[in-house]
Amino acid sequence: MHSRLIPEVHYIEIKSDFSDVDVKIQYYKDHPEEARNFSEASKEWIRQFSDEKREL
């Protein structure tokens, strides 16, 4: 299911060498509402897995 996650919607995408991590951290410190959107999107994503019947 990880392939269905969307960068910058469900998670903050960073380069594999972490060279942009400081820039990303600062961006979301400066834009806390966007950071909160990740939290809401991730909660919505995980809700689909809390239905045991659906999972079976």
One Martini backbone bead per residue (centre of mass of N, CA, C, O) as a GRO file, in nm:
protein
   56
    1MET     BB    1   0.050   0.067  -0.009
    2HIS     BB    2   0.284   0.273  -0.037
    3SER     BB    3   0.234   0.343  -0.345
    4ARG     BB    4  -0.031   0.531  -0.258
    5LEU     BB    5   0.138   0.740  -0.160
    6ILE     BB    6   0.170   1.099  -0.133
    7PRO     BB    7   0.364   1.340  -0.190
    8GLU     BB    8   0.279   1.617   0.006
    9VAL     BB    9   0.034   1.460   0.165
   10HIS     BB   10   0.143   1.202   0.348
   11TYR     BB   11   0.441   1.318   0.298
   12ILE     BB   12   0.777   1.407   0.327
   13GLU     BB   13   0.992   1.462   0.076
   14ILE     BB   14   1.323   1.334   0.050
   15LYS     BB   15   1.628   1.295  -0.008
   16SER     BB   16   1.841   1.023   0.011
   17ASP     BB   17   2.082   1.231   0.128
   18PHE     BB   18   1.940   1.473   0.300
   19SER     BB   19   2.002   1.766   0.163
   20ASP     BB   20   1.683   1.888   0.226
   21VAL     BB   21   1.594   1.877   0.528
   22ASP     BB   22   1.631   2.168   0.631
   23VAL     BB   23   1.437   2.299   0.431
   24LYS     BB   24   1.184   2.138   0.507
   25ILE     BB   25   1.170   2.210   0.802
   26GLN     BB   26   1.150   2.517   0.766
   27TYR     BB   27   0.900   2.526   0.593
   28TYR     BB   28   0.706   2.386   0.814
   29LYS     BB   29   0.756   2.601   1.028
   30ASP     BB   30   0.643   2.836   0.834
   31HIS     BB   31   0.393   2.604   0.764
   32PRO     BB   32   0.184   2.467   0.982
   33GLU     BB   33  -0.071   2.397   0.817
   34GLU     BB   34   0.064   2.200   0.625
   35ALA     BB   35   0.160   2.009   0.844
   36ARG     BB   36  -0.127   1.936   0.946
   37ASN     BB   37  -0.221   1.801   0.683
   38PHE     BB   38  -0.057   1.544   0.722
   39SER     BB   39  -0.205   1.444   0.967
   40GLU     BB   40  -0.485   1.420   0.837
   41ALA     BB   41  -0.406   1.236   0.598
   42SER     BB   42  -0.298   1.001   0.773
   43LYS     BB   43  -0.558   0.942   0.925
   44GLU     BB   44  -0.726   0.879   0.677
   45TRP     BB   45  -0.555   0.647   0.569
   46ILE     BB   46  -0.571   0.455   0.829
   47ARG     BB   47  -0.881   0.408   0.853
   48GLN     BB   48  -0.904   0.178   0.634
   49PHE     BB   49  -0.754  -0.036   0.849
   50SER     BB   50  -0.987  -0.050   1.093
   51ASP     BB   51  -1.150  -0.253   0.916
   52GLU     BB   52  -1.171  -0.583   0.953
   53LYS     BB   53  -1.354  -0.674   0.721
   54ARG     BB   54  -1.201  -0.532   0.496
   55GLU     BB   55  -0.924  -0.670   0.546
   56LEU     BB   56  -1.038  -0.968   0.491
   0.00000   0.00000   0.00000
